[in-house]
Amino acid sequence: MTPRELIDFTTFIGKLKTTYRHCYTAENRPESVADHSWRIALMAMLCKDEFPEVDIDKVIKMCLVHDFGEAVTGDIPAFYKTEEHEDTEEKAIDKLLKRLPATVEKELSALFDEMEKLETPEAKLWKSLDNMEAVIAHNESDISTWLPLEYSLNLTYGEENVAWSEWTKELKAEINKDTIKKIEENK
């Protein structure tokens, strides 16, 4: 990758720093897609000892790139996302990756394919952390920013994606405790 290609691509993908998600931070500002991706990557790095058989570097890459398409489409909350939205985002990712040198495009295309299939431990860990970070972020935000459906959704969101591992199921259980506490404190 030439310096110019690096600058051009990272300038474009830098839109994720100002592409906002449905959630708010603890400081009551909209959370950006980049905020979300960064924390998932950090979570992956910090739990590597729990998953010695998993290629954590690959998981971190997944965490960092999984929402690239949102630099084009914006963020659509999971509970509003349709198959049409998914298709549009997939096409945006394909178009973005074509802007990269062939070797990088090939590597990232394979990574996106692996994430979509959710068959490997790496993809399963990424998806678990992706879902769990979203609930952690909601638990940190002021409850006045929650939609009514989130009171129950936060307790069930991601259950199917954490089921593959005892550790991720334990993570979900701890997050649920925080959700319940937040709801109880704000009745």
C-alpha positions as CSV (number, residue, x, y, z in Angstrom):
1,M,0.0,0.0,0.0
2,T,1.5,3.3,-1.0
3,P,1.4,6.2,1.4
4,R,-1.2,8.0,-0.8
5,E,-3.4,4.9,-0.8
6,L,-3.2,4.7,3.0
7,I,-4.0,8.4,3.4
8,D,-6.9,8.2,0.9
9,F,-8.5,5.1,2.4
10,T,-8.1,6.0,6.0
11,T,-9.4,9.5,5.3
12,F,-12.5,8.0,3.8
13,I,-13.0,5.3,6.4
14,G,-12.4,8.0,9.1
15,K,-16.1,8.9,8.5
16,L,-16.7,6.2,11.1
17,K,-15.5,8.7,13.7
18,T,-18.5,10.9,13.0
19,T,-21.0,8.3,11.9
20,Y,-23.2,8.0,15.0
21,R,-24.9,4.9,16.4
22,H,-28.2,4.7,18.2
23,C,-26.5,4.7,21.6
24,Y,-25.1,7.5,23.7
25,T,-21.9,7.5,25.8
26,A,-21.8,7.9,29.6
27,E,-21.1,11.6,28.9
28,N,-24.3,11.9,26.9
29,R,-22.9,12.3,23.4
30,P,-23.8,10.1,20.5
31,E,-21.5,7.1,20.3
32,S,-19.7,6.8,17.0
33,V,-19.1,3.6,15.0
34,A,-15.4,4.1,15.6
35,D,-16.0,4.3,19.4
36,H,-17.8,1.0,19.2
37,S,-15.2,-0.8,17.0
38,W,-12.3,0.4,19.1
39,R,-13.8,-0.9,22.3
40,I,-14.7,-4.3,20.8
41,A,-11.0,-4.6,19.6
42,L,-9.9,-3.7,23.1
43,M,-12.2,-6.3,24.6
44,A,-10.8,-8.9,22.2
45,M,-7.2,-8.0,23.2
46,L,-8.1,-8.2,26.9
47,C,-9.8,-11.6,26.8
48,K,-7.1,-13.4,24.7
49,D,-6.0,-15.6,27.7
50,E,-9.5,-17.0,27.9
51,F,-9.3,-18.2,24.3
52,P,-5.8,-19.6,23.8
53,E,-6.9,-21.6,20.7
54,V,-8.2,-18.4,19.0
55,D,-6.2,-16.2,16.7
56,I,-6.8,-12.9,18.6
57,D,-5.0,-10.8,16.0
58,K,-7.6,-12.0,13.5
59,V,-10.4,-11.2,16.0
60,I,-9.0,-7.7,16.5
61,K,-9.0,-7.2,12.8
62,M,-12.6,-8.3,12.6
63,C,-13.5,-5.9,15.3
64,L,-11.8,-3.0,13.6
65,V,-13.3,-3.6,10.1
66,H,-16.7,-5.1,10.7
67,D,-18.6,-1.8,10.3
68,F,-16.7,-0.4,7.3
69,G,-19.9,-0.4,5.2
70,E,-21.4,2.1,7.7
71,A,-19.0,4.8,6.4
72,V,-21.3,4.7,3.3
73,T,-24.7,3.6,4.7
74,G,-24.6,5.1,8.2
75,D,-25.6,3.0,11.2
76,I,-28.9,1.3,11.4
77,P,-29.8,-0.2,14.8
78,A,-30.0,-4.0,14.7
79,F,-33.7,-4.0,15.6
80,Y,-34.5,-1.8,12.5
81,K,-32.1,-3.5,10.0
82,T,-33.7,-5.3,7.1
83,E,-32.3,-7.7,4.6
84,E,-32.3,-4.8,2.1
85,H,-30.1,-2.8,4.5
86,E,-27.7,-5.8,4.9
87,D,-27.4,-6.1,1.1
88,T,-26.7,-2.4,0.7
89,E,-24.0,-2.5,3.4
90,E,-22.5,-5.6,1.8
91,K,-22.2,-3.8,-1.6
92,A,-20.7,-0.8,0.1
93,I,-18.1,-3.0,1.7
94,D,-17.2,-4.7,-1.6
95,K,-16.9,-1.2,-3.2
96,L,-14.7,0.0,-0.4
97,L,-12.4,-3.0,-0.5
98,K,-11.9,-2.5,-4.2
99,R,-10.2,0.8,-3.4
100,L,-7.4,-1.2,-1.6
101,P,-4.4,-2.9,-3.1
102,A,-5.2,-6.5,-4.3
103,T,-3.5,-8.3,-1.5
104,V,-5.2,-6.2,1.2
105,E,-8.6,-6.5,-0.7
106,K,-8.2,-10.3,-0.8
107,E,-7.3,-10.6,2.9
108,L,-10.2,-8.4,4.0
109,S,-12.7,-10.0,1.7
110,A,-11.8,-13.4,3.2
111,L,-12.2,-11.9,6.7
112,F,-15.7,-10.5,5.8
113,D,-16.6,-13.8,4.4
114,E,-15.5,-15.6,7.6
115,M,-17.5,-13.1,9.7
116,E,-20.6,-13.6,7.6
117,K,-20.5,-17.4,8.0
118,L,-19.9,-17.3,11.8
119,E,-18.3,-20.8,11.7
120,T,-14.9,-20.2,13.2
121,P,-14.1,-19.5,16.8
122,E,-12.6,-16.2,15.7
123,A,-15.8,-15.1,14.0
124,K,-17.9,-16.3,16.9
125,L,-15.8,-14.4,19.4
126,W,-16.0,-11.2,17.3
127,K,-19.8,-11.5,17.0
128,S,-20.2,-12.1,20.7
129,L,-18.1,-9.1,21.6
130,D,-19.8,-7.0,19.0
131,N,-23.2,-7.8,20.6
132,M,-22.0,-7.5,24.2
133,E,-20.3,-4.1,23.6
134,A,-23.6,-2.7,22.3
135,V,-25.4,-3.7,25.6
136,I,-22.5,-2.4,27.7
137,A,-22.7,0.9,25.9
138,H,-26.5,1.0,26.5
139,N,-25.9,0.3,30.2
140,E,-23.5,3.2,30.4
141,S,-25.9,5.6,28.7
142,D,-28.6,7.6,30.4
143,I,-31.7,5.4,30.6
144,S,-33.7,8.4,29.2
145,T,-32.0,7.6,25.8
146,W,-33.4,4.0,25.8
147,L,-36.3,3.1,23.6
148,P,-39.1,1.2,25.3
149,L,-38.1,-2.0,23.5
150,E,-34.6,-1.8,24.8
151,Y,-35.7,-2.6,28.4
152,S,-36.3,-6.2,27.4
153,L,-34.0,-6.3,24.3
154,N,-30.9,-5.5,26.3
155,L,-31.5,-8.7,28.4
156,T,-31.8,-11.0,25.3
157,Y,-29.7,-9.3,22.7
158,G,-26.8,-11.5,21.5
159,E,-27.9,-14.6,23.4
160,E,-27.6,-16.8,20.3
161,N,-24.1,-15.4,19.6
162,V,-22.7,-16.0,23.1
163,A,-24.0,-19.6,23.4
164,W,-20.9,-21.1,21.8
165,S,-18.6,-20.4,24.8
166,E,-19.0,-20.7,28.6
167,W,-16.9,-17.5,29.0
168,T,-19.1,-15.5,26.6
169,K,-22.2,-16.8,28.3
170,E,-20.7,-15.7,31.6
171,L,-20.0,-12.2,30.1
172,K,-23.6,-12.0,29.0
173,A,-24.8,-12.9,32.5
174,E,-22.7,-10.2,34.1
175,I,-23.9,-7.6,31.6
176,N,-27.5,-8.6,32.2
177,K,-26.9,-8.0,36.0
178,D,-25.8,-4.5,35.1
179,T,-28.9,-4.0,32.8
180,I,-31.3,-5.2,35.6
181,K,-29.6,-2.9,38.1
182,K,-29.9,0.1,35.8
183,I,-33.5,-0.6,35.2
184,E,-34.2,-1.1,38.9
185,E,-32.4,2.1,39.9
186,N,-34.4,4.1,37.4
187,K,-37.9,3.0,38.2
